[in-house]
Amino acid sequence: MSEAVRTTDHDTIRKWVEQRGGTPSVVSATADDDRPGAILRVDFGEREESLEPVEWEKFFRIFDENTLAFLYQDEGDSRFNKFIARDER
């Protein structure tokens, strides 16, 4: 098993997600009148009811506003991914 890679590069994240058939999403329960969902997820396959698909622009706005990094495994068709604080090691 390969190590996880960390990035904040929008193009890298988008390419990785799209290559695996993922959809940028937010957790619906975290949305309120002021924020359209603060917890990001990548939805694969059949859509989960708790997730709301969002456009890439909105996804990356939330990503940057929350100073997140994307941790992922780039081996084969692995879908391992996690959003972490940029300063987390």
PDB file with one MODEL, atoms N, CA, C and O in Angstrom:
MODEL        1
ATOM      1  N   MET A   1       0.844  -1.173   0.000  1.00  0.00           N
ATOM      2  CA  MET A   1       0.000   0.000   0.000  1.00  0.00           C
ATOM      3  C   MET A   1       0.893   1.241   0.000  1.00  0.00           C
ATOM      4  O   MET A   1       1.864   1.308   0.753  1.00  0.00           O
ATOM      5  N   SER A   2       0.571   2.207  -0.828  1.00  0.00           N
ATOM      6  CA  SER A   2       1.387   3.417  -0.922  1.00  0.00           C
ATOM      7  C   SER A   2       0.988   4.436   0.137  1.00  0.00           C
ATOM      8  O   SER A   2      -0.094   4.361   0.720  1.00  0.00           O
ATOM      9  N   GLU A   3       1.881   5.383   0.372  1.00  0.00           N
ATOM     10  CA  GLU A   3       1.614   6.451   1.327  1.00  0.00           C
ATOM     11  C   GLU A   3       0.623   7.445   0.763  1.00  0.00           C
ATOM     12  O   GLU A   3       0.452   7.562  -0.451  1.00  0.00           O
ATOM     13  N   ALA A   4      -0.020   8.153   1.659  1.00  0.00           N
ATOM     14  CA  ALA A   4      -0.950   9.202   1.240  1.00  0.00           C
ATOM     15  C   ALA A   4      -0.161  10.443   0.832  1.00  0.00           C
ATOM     16  O   ALA A   4       0.888  10.753   1.397  1.00  0.00           O
ATOM     17  N   VAL A   5      -0.694  11.136  -0.156  1.00  0.00           N
ATOM     18  CA  VAL A   5      -0.104  12.363  -0.672  1.00  0.00           C
ATOM     19  C   VAL A   5      -0.978  13.515  -0.197  1.00  0.00           C
ATOM     20  O   VAL A   5      -2.194  13.373  -0.072  1.00  0.00           O
ATOM     21  N   ARG A   6      -0.353  14.654   0.066  1.00  0.00           N
ATOM     22  CA  ARG A   6      -1.066  15.827   0.552  1.00  0.00           C
ATOM     23  C   ARG A   6      -0.953  16.937  -0.484  1.00  0.00           C
ATOM     24  O   ARG A   6       0.120  17.161  -1.044  1.00  0.00           O
ATOM     25  N   THR A   7      -2.075  17.643  -0.744  1.00  0.00           N
ATOM     26  CA  THR A   7      -2.038  18.750  -1.696  1.00  0.00           C
ATOM     27  C   THR A   7      -3.093  19.793  -1.345  1.00  0.00           C
ATOM     28  O   THR A   7      -4.074  19.514  -0.655  1.00  0.00           O
ATOM     29  N   THR A   8      -2.860  20.997  -1.840  1.00  0.00           N
ATOM     30  CA  THR A   8      -3.870  22.061  -1.789  1.00  0.00           C
ATOM     31  C   THR A   8      -4.164  22.551  -3.203  1.00  0.00           C
ATOM     32  O   THR A   8      -4.932  23.495  -3.388  1.00  0.00           O
ATOM     33  N   ASP A   9      -3.558  21.915  -4.194  1.00  0.00           N
ATOM     34  CA  ASP A   9      -3.696  22.321  -5.589  1.00  0.00           C
ATOM     35  C   ASP A   9      -5.059  21.900  -6.142  1.00  0.00           C
ATOM     36  O   ASP A   9      -5.375  20.712  -6.207  1.00  0.00           O
ATOM     37  N   HIS A  10      -5.851  22.879  -6.533  1.00  0.00           N
ATOM     38  CA  HIS A  10      -7.210  22.625  -7.014  1.00  0.00           C
ATOM     39  C   HIS A  10      -7.225  21.704  -8.236  1.00  0.00           C
ATOM     40  O   HIS A  10      -8.055  20.799  -8.312  1.00  0.00           O
ATOM     41  N   ASP A  11      -6.332  21.920  -9.177  1.00  0.00           N
ATOM     42  CA  ASP A  11      -6.312  21.090 -10.392  1.00  0.00           C
ATOM     43  C   ASP A  11      -5.995  19.634 -10.078  1.00  0.00           C
ATOM     44  O   ASP A  11      -6.588  18.727 -10.663  1.00  0.00           O
ATOM     45  N   THR A  12      -5.074  19.411  -9.168  1.00  0.00           N
ATOM     46  CA  THR A  12      -4.710  18.043  -8.771  1.00  0.00           C
ATOM     47  C   THR A  12      -5.893  17.346  -8.113  1.00  0.00           C
ATOM     48  O   THR A  12      -6.186  16.187  -8.409  1.00  0.00           O
ATOM     49  N   ILE A  13      -6.565  18.054  -7.226  1.00  0.00           N
ATOM     50  CA  ILE A  13      -7.719  17.482  -6.525  1.00  0.00           C
ATOM     51  C   ILE A  13      -8.836  17.158  -7.512  1.00  0.00           C
ATOM     52  O   ILE A  13      -9.397  16.063  -7.488  1.00  0.00           O
ATOM     53  N   ARG A  14      -9.147  18.105  -8.367  1.00  0.00           N
ATOM     54  CA  ARG A  14     -10.231  17.897  -9.342  1.00  0.00           C
ATOM     55  C   ARG A  14      -9.925  16.716 -10.269  1.00  0.00           C
ATOM     56  O   ARG A  14     -10.801  15.895 -10.539  1.00  0.00           O
ATOM     57  N   LYS A  15      -8.711  16.635 -10.742  1.00  0.00           N
ATOM     58  CA  LYS A  15      -8.320  15.546 -11.632  1.00  0.00           C
ATOM     59  C   LYS A  15      -8.435  14.197 -10.922  1.00  0.00           C
ATOM     60  O   LYS A  15      -8.960  13.239 -11.489  1.00  0.00           O
ATOM     61  N   TRP A  16      -7.947  14.121  -9.689  1.00  0.00           N
ATOM     62  CA  TRP A  16      -7.997  12.871  -8.930  1.00  0.00           C
ATOM     63  C   TRP A  16      -9.447  12.426  -8.736  1.00  0.00           C
ATOM     64  O   TRP A  16      -9.776  11.260  -8.954  1.00  0.00           O
ATOM     65  N   VAL A  17     -10.312  13.356  -8.326  1.00  0.00           N
ATOM     66  CA  VAL A  17     -11.723  13.041  -8.071  1.00  0.00           C
ATOM     67  C   VAL A  17     -12.410  12.589  -9.360  1.00  0.00           C
ATOM     68  O   VAL A  17     -13.100  11.570  -9.371  1.00  0.00           O
ATOM     69  N   GLU A  18     -12.224  13.338 -10.437  1.00  0.00           N
ATOM     70  CA  GLU A  18     -12.894  13.020 -11.698  1.00  0.00           C
ATOM     71  C   GLU A  18     -12.400  11.707 -12.300  1.00  0.00           C
ATOM     72  O   GLU A  18     -13.188  10.979 -12.904  1.00  0.00           O
ATOM     73  N   GLN A  19     -11.132  11.391 -12.152  1.00  0.00           N
ATOM     74  CA  GLN A  19     -10.606  10.125 -12.670  1.00  0.00           C
ATOM     75  C   GLN A  19     -11.249   8.921 -11.991  1.00  0.00           C
ATOM     76  O   GLN A  19     -11.290   7.833 -12.567  1.00  0.00           O
ATOM     77  N   ARG A  20     -11.745   9.104 -10.789  1.00  0.00           N
ATOM     78  CA  ARG A  20     -12.353   8.020 -10.038  1.00  0.00           C
ATOM     79  C   ARG A  20     -13.880   8.091 -10.025  1.00  0.00           C
ATOM     80  O   ARG A  20     -14.539   7.357  -9.288  1.00  0.00           O
ATOM     81  N   GLY A  21     -14.431   8.980 -10.847  1.00  0.00           N
ATOM     82  CA  GLY A  21     -15.882   9.087 -10.964  1.00  0.00           C
ATOM     83  C   GLY A  21     -16.544   9.736  -9.765  1.00  0.00           C
ATOM     84  O   GLY A  21     -17.722   9.496  -9.502  1.00  0.00           O
ATOM     85  N   GLY A  22     -15.800  10.558  -9.033  1.00  0.00           N
ATOM     86  CA  GLY A  22     -16.342  11.208  -7.846  1.00  0.00           C
ATOM     87  C   GLY A  22     -17.052  12.515  -8.158  1.00  0.00           C
ATOM     88  O   GLY A  22     -16.890  13.091  -9.234  1.00  0.00           O
ATOM     89  N   THR A  23     -17.838  12.967  -7.197  1.00  0.00           N
ATOM     90  CA  THR A  23     -18.571  14.216  -7.305  1.00  0.00           C
ATOM     91  C   THR A  23     -18.242  15.078  -6.093  1.00  0.00           C
ATOM     92  O   THR A  23     -18.315  14.590  -4.965  1.00  0.00           O
ATOM     93  N   PRO A  24     -17.879  16.354  -6.292  1.00  0.00           N
ATOM     94  CA  PRO A  24     -17.636  17.235  -5.153  1.00  0.00           C
ATOM     95  C   PRO A  24     -18.953  17.465  -4.415  1.00  0.00           C
ATOM     96  O   PRO A  24     -19.976  17.764  -5.032  1.00  0.00           O
ATOM     97  N   SER A  25     -18.918  17.323  -3.076  1.00  0.00           N
ATOM     98  CA  SER A  25     -20.152  17.387  -2.293  1.00  0.00           C
ATOM     99  C   SER A  25     -19.907  18.023  -0.933  1.00  0.00           C
ATOM    100  O   SER A  25     -18.772  18.154  -0.476  1.00  0.00           O
ATOM    101  N   VAL A  26     -21.017  18.414  -0.301  1.00  0.00           N
ATOM    102  CA  VAL A  26     -20.993  18.881   1.085  1.00  0.00           C
ATOM    103  C   VAL A  26     -21.983  18.040   1.881  1.00  0.00           C
ATOM    104  O   VAL A  26     -22.927  17.481   1.322  1.00  0.00           O
ATOM    105  N   VAL A  27     -21.759  17.956   3.185  1.00  0.00           N
ATOM    106  CA  VAL A  27     -22.693  17.263   4.064  1.00  0.00           C
ATOM    107  C   VAL A  27     -23.892  18.182   4.258  1.00  0.00           C
ATOM    108  O   VAL A  27     -23.754  19.282   4.793  1.00  0.00           O
ATOM    109  N   SER A  28     -25.058  17.739   3.830  1.00  0.00           N
ATOM    110  CA  SER A  28     -26.277  18.567   3.853  1.00  0.00           C
ATOM    111  C   SER A  28     -26.600  19.109   5.229  1.00  0.00           C
ATOM    112  O   SER A  28     -27.034  20.255   5.346  1.00  0.00           O
ATOM    113  N   ALA A  29     -26.406  18.331   6.261  1.00  0.00           N
ATOM    114  CA  ALA A  29     -26.769  18.740   7.616  1.00  0.00           C
ATOM    115  C   ALA A  29     -25.923  19.900   8.131  1.00  0.00           C
ATOM    116  O   ALA A  29     -26.270  20.499   9.148  1.00  0.00           O
ATOM    117  N   THR A  30     -24.824  20.231   7.458  1.00  0.00           N
ATOM    118  CA  THR A  30     -23.972  21.327   7.918  1.00  0.00           C
ATOM    119  C   THR A  30     -24.343  22.653   7.270  1.00  0.00           C
ATOM    120  O   THR A  30     -23.726  23.680   7.549  1.00  0.00           O
ATOM    121  N   ALA A  31     -25.343  22.629   6.413  1.00  0.00           N
ATOM    122  CA  ALA A  31     -25.768  23.860   5.734  1.00  0.00           C
ATOM    123  C   ALA A  31     -26.716  24.662   6.628  1.00  0.00           C
ATOM    124  O   ALA A  31     -27.496  24.099   7.396  1.00  0.00           O
ATOM    125  N   ASP A  32     -26.631  25.978   6.510  1.00  0.00           N
ATOM    126  CA  ASP A  32     -27.600  26.864   7.145  1.00  0.00           C
ATOM    127  C   ASP A  32     -27.825  28.052   6.216  1.00  0.00           C
ATOM    128  O   ASP A  32     -27.364  28.031   5.074  1.00  0.00           O
ATOM    129  N   ASP A  33     -28.509  29.065   6.670  1.00  0.00           N
ATOM    130  CA  ASP A  33     -28.831  30.199   5.806  1.00  0.00           C
ATOM    131  C   ASP A  33     -27.591  30.921   5.294  1.00  0.00           C
ATOM    132  O   ASP A  33     -27.588  31.436   4.176  1.00  0.00           O
ATOM    133  N   ASP A  34     -26.540  30.960   6.105  1.00  0.00           N
ATOM    134  CA  ASP A  34     -25.340  31.704   5.731  1.00  0.00           C
ATOM    135  C   ASP A  34     -24.283  30.855   5.036  1.00  0.00           C
ATOM    136  O   ASP A  34     -23.479  31.370   4.259  1.00  0.00           O
ATOM    137  N   ARG A  35     -24.287  29.565   5.315  1.00  0.00           N
ATOM    138  CA  ARG A  35     -23.243  28.695   4.758  1.00  0.00           C
ATOM    139  C   ARG A  35     -23.880  27.505   4.050  1.00  0.00           C
ATOM    140  O   ARG A  35     -24.759  26.848   4.607  1.00  0.00           O
ATOM    141  N   PRO A  36     -23.443  27.228   2.831  1.00  0.00           N
ATOM    142  CA  PRO A  36     -24.045  26.146   2.046  1.00  0.00           C
ATOM    143  C   PRO A  36     -23.457  24.781   2.348  1.00  0.00           C
ATOM    144  O   PRO A  36     -23.319  23.967   1.435  1.00  0.00           O
ATOM    145  N   GLY A  37     -23.108  24.501   3.591  1.00  0.00           N
ATOM    146  CA  GLY A  37     -22.483  23.237   3.943  1.00  0.00           C
ATOM    147  C   GLY A  37     -21.004  23.442   4.156  1.00  0.00           C
ATOM    148  O   GLY A  37     -20.291  23.841   3.235  1.00  0.00           O
ATOM    149  N   ALA A  38     -20.544  23.180   5.336  1.00  0.00           N
ATOM    150  CA  ALA A  38     -19.158  23.472   5.668  1.00  0.00           C
ATOM    151  C   ALA A  38     -18.267  22.236   5.621  1.00  0.00           C
ATOM    152  O   ALA A  38     -17.042  22.358   5.598  1.00  0.00           O
ATOM    153  N   ILE A  39     -18.863  21.058   5.607  1.00  0.00           N
ATOM    154  CA  ILE A  39     -18.060  19.835   5.605  1.00  0.00           C
ATOM    155  C   ILE A  39     -18.035  19.269   4.192  1.00  0.00           C
ATOM    156  O   ILE A  39     -19.073  18.946   3.615  1.00  0.00           O
ATOM    157  N   LEU A  40     -16.833  19.157   3.653  1.00  0.00           N
ATOM    158  CA  LEU A  40     -16.655  18.662   2.287  1.00  0.00           C
ATOM    159  C   LEU A  40     -16.504  17.152   2.257  1.00  0.00           C
ATOM    160  O   LEU A  40     -15.957  16.547   3.179  1.00  0.00           O
ATOM    161  N   ARG A  41     -16.995  16.560   1.190  1.00  0.00           N
ATOM    162  CA  ARG A  41     -16.833  15.131   0.935  1.00  0.00           C
ATOM    163  C   ARG A  41     -16.729  14.923  -0.571  1.00  0.00           C
ATOM    164  O   ARG A  41     -17.112  15.784  -1.363  1.00  0.00           O
ATOM    165  N   VAL A  42     -16.203  13.759  -0.949  1.00  0.00           N
ATOM    166  CA  VAL A  42     -16.234  13.321  -2.340  1.00  0.00           C
ATOM    167  C   VAL A  42     -17.193  12.138  -2.363  1.00  0.00           C
ATOM    168  O   VAL A  42     -17.002  11.164  -1.636  1.00  0.00           O
ATOM    169  N   ASP A  43     -18.212  12.223  -3.188  1.00  0.00           N
ATOM    170  CA  ASP A  43     -19.223  11.171  -3.294  1.00  0.00           C
ATOM    171  C   ASP A  43     -18.891  10.302  -4.506  1.00  0.00           C
ATOM    172  O   ASP A  43     -18.693  10.808  -5.610  1.00  0.00           O
ATOM    173  N   PHE A  44     -18.833   8.999  -4.287  1.00  0.00           N
ATOM    174  CA  PHE A  44     -18.530   8.055  -5.371  1.00  0.00           C
ATOM    175  C   PHE A  44     -19.746   7.170  -5.618  1.00  0.00           C
ATOM    176  O   PHE A  44     -20.406   6.732  -4.675  1.00  0.00           O
ATOM    177  N   GLY A  45     -20.035   6.911  -6.875  1.00  0.00           N
ATOM    178  CA  GLY A  45     -21.118   5.997  -7.213  1.00  0.00           C
ATOM    179  C   GLY A  45     -22.482   6.581  -6.953  1.00  0.00           C
ATOM    180  O   GLY A  45     -22.725   7.757  -7.221  1.00  0.00           O
ATOM    181  N   GLU A  46     -23.388   5.748  -6.422  1.00  0.00           N
ATOM    182  CA  GLU A  46     -24.744   6.198  -6.136  1.00  0.00           C
ATOM    183  C   GLU A  46     -24.712   7.250  -5.040  1.00  0.00           C
ATOM    184  O   GLU A  46     -24.072   7.059  -4.005  1.00  0.00           O
ATOM    185  N   ARG A  47     -25.409   8.371  -5.269  1.00  0.00           N
ATOM    186  CA  ARG A  47     -25.368   9.502  -4.348  1.00  0.00           C
ATOM    187  C   ARG A  47     -25.914   9.137  -2.973  1.00  0.00           C
ATOM    188  O   ARG A  47     -26.980   8.535  -2.845  1.00  0.00           O
ATOM    189  N   GLU A  48     -25.149   9.520  -1.944  1.00  0.00           N
ATOM    190  CA  GLU A  48     -25.599   9.337  -0.567  1.00  0.00           C
ATOM    191  C   GLU A  48     -26.598  10.434  -0.225  1.00  0.00           C
ATOM    192  O   GLU A  48     -26.404  11.586  -0.611  1.00  0.00           O
ATOM    193  N   GLU A  49     -27.659  10.091   0.490  1.00  0.00           N
ATOM    194  CA  GLU A  49     -28.696  11.061   0.834  1.00  0.00           C
ATOM    195  C   GLU A  49     -28.168  12.202   1.697  1.00  0.00           C
ATOM    196  O   GLU A  49     -28.681  13.319   1.625  1.00  0.00           O
ATOM    197  N   SER A  50     -27.154  11.938   2.506  1.00  0.00           N
ATOM    198  CA  SER A  50     -26.636  12.964   3.414  1.00  0.00           C
ATOM    199  C   SER A  50     -25.717  13.958   2.710  1.00  0.00           C
ATOM    200  O   SER A  50     -25.294  14.947   3.309  1.00  0.00           O
ATOM    201  N   LEU A  51     -25.405  13.696   1.437  1.00  0.00           N
ATOM    202  CA  LEU A  51     -24.500  14.561   0.695  1.00  0.00           C
ATOM    203  C   LEU A  51     -25.230  15.331  -0.389  1.00  0.00           C
ATOM    204  O   LEU A  51     -26.140  14.818  -1.042  1.00  0.00           O
ATOM    205  N   GLU A  52     -24.810  16.567  -0.563  1.00  0.00           N
ATOM    206  CA  GLU A  52     -25.376  17.432  -1.599  1.00  0.00           C
ATOM    207  C   GLU A  52     -24.276  17.781  -2.602  1.00  0.00           C
ATOM    208  O   GLU A  52     -23.266  18.372  -2.222  1.00  0.00           O
ATOM    209  N   PRO A  53     -24.457  17.425  -3.875  1.00  0.00           N
ATOM    210  CA  PRO A  53     -23.442  17.785  -4.882  1.00  0.00           C
ATOM    211  C   PRO A  53     -23.323  19.301  -4.996  1.00  0.00           C
ATOM    212  O   PRO A  53     -24.319  20.016  -4.884  1.00  0.00           O
ATOM    213  N   VAL A  54     -22.095  19.792  -5.222  1.00  0.00           N
ATOM    214  CA  VAL A  54     -21.857  21.220  -5.417  1.00  0.00           C
ATOM    215  C   VAL A  54     -20.934  21.410  -6.616  1.00  0.00           C
ATOM    216  O   VAL A  54     -20.215  20.497  -7.021  1.00  0.00           O
ATOM    217  N   GLU A  55     -20.971  22.598  -7.165  1.00  0.00           N
ATOM    218  CA  GLU A  55     -20.068  22.941  -8.267  1.00  0.00           C
ATOM    219  C   GLU A  55     -18.645  23.061  -7.721  1.00  0.00           C
ATOM    220  O   GLU A  55     -18.440  23.337  -6.539  1.00  0.00           O
ATOM    221  N   TRP A  56     -17.675  22.849  -8.597  1.00  0.00           N
ATOM    222  CA  TRP A  56     -16.276  22.921  -8.184  1.00  0.00           C
ATOM    223  C   TRP A  56     -15.926  24.281  -7.586  1.00  0.00           C
ATOM    224  O   TRP A  56     -15.175  24.350  -6.613  1.00  0.00           O
ATOM    225  N   GLU A  57     -16.455  25.352  -8.151  1.00  0.00           N
ATOM    226  CA  GLU A  57     -16.141  26.692  -7.641  1.00  0.00           C
ATOM    227  C   GLU A  57     -16.531  26.829  -6.173  1.00  0.00           C
ATOM    228  O   GLU A  57     -15.745  27.322  -5.365  1.00  0.00           O
ATOM    229  N   LYS A  58     -17.739  26.396  -5.827  1.00  0.00           N
ATOM    230  CA  LYS A  58     -18.220  26.457  -4.442  1.00  0.00           C
ATOM    231  C   LYS A  58     -17.397  25.521  -3.547  1.00  0.00           C
ATOM    232  O   LYS A  58     -17.041  25.879  -2.425  1.00  0.00           O
ATOM    233  N   PHE A  59     -17.103  24.331  -4.051  1.00  0.00           N
ATOM    234  CA  PHE A  59     -16.314  23.345  -3.319  1.00  0.00           C
ATOM    235  C   PHE A  59     -14.954  23.928  -2.926  1.00  0.00           C
ATOM    236  O   PHE A  59     -14.536  23.828  -1.772  1.00  0.00           O
ATOM    237  N   PHE A  60     -14.272  24.535  -3.894  1.00  0.00           N
ATOM    238  CA  PHE A  60     -12.949  25.083  -3.608  1.00  0.00           C
ATOM    239  C   PHE A  60     -13.009  26.365  -2.780  1.00  0.00           C
ATOM    240  O   PHE A  60     -12.052  26.677  -2.072  1.00  0.00           O
ATOM    241  N   ARG A  61     -14.094  27.102  -2.850  1.00  0.00           N
ATOM    242  CA  ARG A  61     -14.249  28.266  -1.987  1.00  0.00           C
ATOM    243  C   ARG A  61     -14.314  27.812  -0.526  1.00  0.00           C
ATOM    244  O   ARG A  61     -13.652  28.390   0.336  1.00  0.00           O
ATOM    245  N   ILE A  62     -15.102  26.790  -0.253  1.00  0.00           N
ATOM    246  CA  ILE A  62     -15.196  26.235   1.098  1.00  0.00           C
ATOM    247  C   ILE A  62     -13.857  25.647   1.522  1.00  0.00           C
ATOM    248  O   ILE A  62     -13.427  25.830   2.661  1.00  0.00           O
ATOM    249  N   PHE A  63     -13.205  24.948   0.617  1.00  0.00           N
ATOM    250  CA  PHE A  63     -11.895  24.342   0.862  1.00  0.00           C
ATOM    251  C   PHE A  63     -10.890  25.401   1.309  1.00  0.00           C
ATOM    252  O   PHE A  63     -10.190  25.210   2.304  1.00  0.00           O
ATOM    253  N   ASP A  64     -10.815  26.511   0.585  1.00  0.00           N
ATOM    254  CA  ASP A  64      -9.861  27.571   0.898  1.00  0.00           C
ATOM    255  C   ASP A  64     -10.268  28.368   2.134  1.00  0.00           C
ATOM    256  O   ASP A  64      -9.414  28.709   2.953  1.00  0.00           O
ATOM    257  N   GLU A  65     -11.555  28.668   2.284  1.00  0.00           N
ATOM    258  CA  GLU A  65     -12.024  29.418   3.458  1.00  0.00           C
ATOM    259  C   GLU A  65     -11.726  28.687   4.757  1.00  0.00           C
ATOM    260  O   GLU A  65     -11.501  29.313   5.793  1.00  0.00           O
ATOM    261  N   ASN A  66     -11.725  27.365   4.699  1.00  0.00           N
ATOM    262  CA  ASN A  66     -11.475  26.552   5.885  1.00  0.00           C
ATOM    263  C   ASN A  66     -10.019  26.094   5.987  1.00  0.00           C
ATOM    264  O   ASN A  66      -9.673  25.267   6.831  1.00  0.00           O
ATOM    265  N   THR A  67      -9.173  26.646   5.114  1.00  0.00           N
ATOM    266  CA  THR A  67      -7.731  26.318   5.056  1.00  0.00           C
ATOM    267  C   THR A  67      -7.473  24.815   5.195  1.00  0.00           C
ATOM    268  O   THR A  67      -6.775  24.350   6.096  1.00  0.00           O
ATOM    269  N   LEU A  68      -8.077  24.083   4.254  1.00  0.00           N
ATOM    270  CA  LEU A  68      -7.944  22.633   4.237  1.00  0.00           C
ATOM    271  C   LEU A  68      -6.861  22.185   3.272  1.00  0.00           C
ATOM    272  O   LEU A  68      -6.446  22.924   2.379  1.00  0.00           O
ATOM    273  N   ALA A  69      -6.420  20.965   3.478  1.00  0.00           N
ATOM    274  CA  ALA A  69      -5.546  20.257   2.544  1.00  0.00           C
ATOM    275  C   ALA A  69      -6.255  18.946   2.208  1.00  0.00           C
ATOM    276  O   ALA A  69      -7.094  18.469   2.973  1.00  0.00           O
ATOM    277  N   PHE A  70      -5.912  18.377   1.069  1.00  0.00           N
ATOM    278  CA  PHE A  70      -6.516  17.123   0.611  1.00  0.00           C
ATOM    279  C   PHE A  70      -5.474  16.031   0.734  1.00  0.00           C
ATOM    280  O   PHE A  70      -4.402  16.121   0.137  1.00  0.00           O
ATOM    281  N   LEU A  71      -5.782  15.005   1.502  1.00  0.00           N
ATOM    282  CA  LEU A  71      -4.915  13.851   1.676  1.00  0.00           C
ATOM    283  C   LEU A  71      -5.516  12.726   0.841  1.00  0.00           C
ATOM    284  O   LEU A  71      -6.695  12.401   0.980  1.00  0.00           O
ATOM    285  N   TYR A  72      -4.705  12.139  -0.019  1.00  0.00           N
ATOM    286  CA  TYR A  72      -5.250  11.118  -0.914  1.00  0.00           C
ATOM    287  C   TYR A  72      -4.189  10.078  -1.252  1.00  0.00           C
ATOM    288  O   TYR A  72      -2.993  10.306  -1.069  1.00  0.00           O
ATOM    289  N   GLN A  73      -4.647   8.944  -1.744  1.00  0.00           N
ATOM    290  CA  GLN A  73      -3.754   7.888  -2.193  1.00  0.00           C
ATOM    291  C   GLN A  73      -3.826   7.834  -3.707  1.00  0.00           C
ATOM    292  O   GLN A  73      -4.906   7.696  -4.281  1.00  0.00           O
ATOM    293  N   ASP A  74      -2.686   7.942  -4.343  1.00  0.00           N
ATOM    294  CA  ASP A  74      -2.648   8.039  -5.801  1.00  0.00           C
ATOM    295  C   ASP A  74      -2.299   6.717  -6.470  1.00  0.00           C
ATOM    296  O   ASP A  74      -1.892   6.697  -7.632  1.00  0.00           O
ATOM    297  N   GLU A  75      -2.453   5.634  -5.758  1.00  0.00           N
ATOM    298  CA  GLU A  75      -2.104   4.319  -6.290  1.00  0.00           C
ATOM    299  C   GLU A  75      -3.309   3.684  -6.978  1.00  0.00           C
ATOM    300  O   GLU A  75      -4.364   3.516  -6.367  1.00  0.00           O
ATOM    301  N   GLY A  76      -3.145   3.330  -8.260  1.00  0.00           N
ATOM    302  CA  GLY A  76      -4.220   2.672  -8.990  1.00  0.00           C
ATOM    303  C   GLY A  76      -5.520   3.433  -8.944  1.00  0.00           C
ATOM    304  O   GLY A  76      -5.563   4.630  -9.231  1.00  0.00           O
ATOM    305  N   ASP A  77      -6.598   2.724  -8.577  1.00  0.00           N
ATOM    306  CA  ASP A  77      -7.912   3.369  -8.521  1.00  0.00           C
ATOM    307  C   ASP A  77      -8.372   3.574  -7.069  1.00  0.00           C
ATOM    308  O   ASP A  77      -9.570   3.651  -6.794  1.00  0.00           O
ATOM    309  N   SER A  78      -7.400   3.661  -6.143  1.00  0.00           N
ATOM    310  CA  SER A  78      -7.726   3.894  -4.737  1.00  0.00           C
ATOM    311  C   SER A  78      -8.597   5.132  -4.586  1.00  0.00           C
ATOM    312  O   SER A  78      -8.372   6.148  -5.243  1.00  0.00           O
ATOM    313  N   ARG A  79      -9.584   5.035  -3.723  1.00  0.00           N
ATOM    314  CA  ARG A  79     -10.474   6.165  -3.450  1.00  0.00           C
ATOM    315  C   ARG A  79     -10.204   6.772  -2.078  1.00  0.00           C
ATOM    316  O   ARG A  79     -10.966   7.621  -1.616  1.00  0.00           O
ATOM    317  N   PHE A  80      -9.132   6.347  -1.427  1.00  0.00           N
ATOM    318  CA  PHE A  80      -8.825   6.892  -0.109  1.00  0.00           C
ATOM    319  C   PHE A  80      -8.601   8.389  -0.213  1.00  0.00           C
ATOM    320  O   PHE A  80      -7.773   8.845  -1.002  1.00  0.00           O
ATOM    321  N   ASN A  81      -9.342   9.161   0.588  1.00  0.00           N
ATOM    322  CA  ASN A  81      -9.150  10.604   0.648  1.00  0.00           C
ATOM    323  C   ASN A  81      -9.663  11.121   1.976  1.00  0.00           C
ATOM    324  O   ASN A  81     -10.513  10.510   2.624  1.00  0.00           O
ATOM    325  N   LYS A  82      -9.120  12.271   2.365  1.00  0.00           N
ATOM    326  CA  LYS A  82      -9.494  12.888   3.629  1.00  0.00           C
ATOM    327  C   LYS A  82      -9.174  14.372   3.551  1.00  0.00           C
ATOM    328  O   LYS A  82      -8.166  14.761   2.960  1.00  0.00           O
ATOM    329  N   PHE A  83     -10.017  15.196   4.138  1.00  0.00           N
ATOM    330  CA  PHE A  83      -9.754  16.623   4.227  1.00  0.00           C
ATOM    331  C   PHE A  83      -9.191  16.901   5.611  1.00  0.00           C
ATOM    332  O   PHE A  83      -9.771  16.499   6.620  1.00  0.00           O
ATOM    333  N   ILE A  84      -8.055  17.592   5.653  1.00  0.00           N
ATOM    334  CA  ILE A  84      -7.386  17.883   6.913  1.00  0.00           C
ATOM    335  C   ILE A  84      -7.012  19.372   6.953  1.00  0.00           C
ATOM    336  O   ILE A  84      -6.997  20.052   5.927  1.00  0.00           O
ATOM    337  N   ALA A  85      -6.713  19.853   8.154  1.00  0.00           N
ATOM    338  CA  ALA A  85      -6.230  21.229   8.282  1.00  0.00           C
ATOM    339  C   ALA A  85      -4.872  21.337   7.593  1.00  0.00           C
ATOM    340  O   ALA A  85      -4.053  20.420   7.671  1.00  0.00           O
ATOM    341  N   ARG A  86      -4.641  22.450   6.926  1.00  0.00           N
ATOM    342  CA  ARG A  86      -3.387  22.631   6.185  1.00  0.00           C
ATOM    343  C   ARG A  86      -2.158  22.518   7.080  1.00  0.00           C
ATOM    344  O   ARG A  86      -1.098  22.085   6.628  1.00  0.00           O
ATOM    345  N   ASP A  87      -2.295  22.902   8.334  1.00  0.00           N
ATOM    346  CA  ASP A  87      -1.138  22.857   9.220  1.00  0.00           C
ATOM    347  C   ASP A  87      -1.004  21.523   9.945  1.00  0.00           C
ATOM    348  O   ASP A  87      -0.078  21.343  10.735  1.00  0.00           O
ATOM    349  N   GLU A  88      -1.915  20.586   9.689  1.00  0.00           N
ATOM    350  CA  GLU A  88      -1.866  19.256  10.296  1.00  0.00           C
ATOM    351  C   GLU A  88      -0.826  18.390   9.610  1.00  0.00           C
ATOM    352  O   GLU A  88      -0.684  18.437   8.388  1.00  0.00           O
ATOM    353  N   ARG A  89      -0.119  17.621  10.368  1.00  0.00           N
ATOM    354  CA  ARG A  89       0.888  16.709   9.797  1.00  0.00           C
ATOM    355  C   ARG A  89       0.516  15.273  10.019  1.00  0.00           C
ATOM    356  O   ARG A  89       1.249  14.374   9.605  1.00  0.00           O
TER     357      ARG A  89
ENDMDL
END
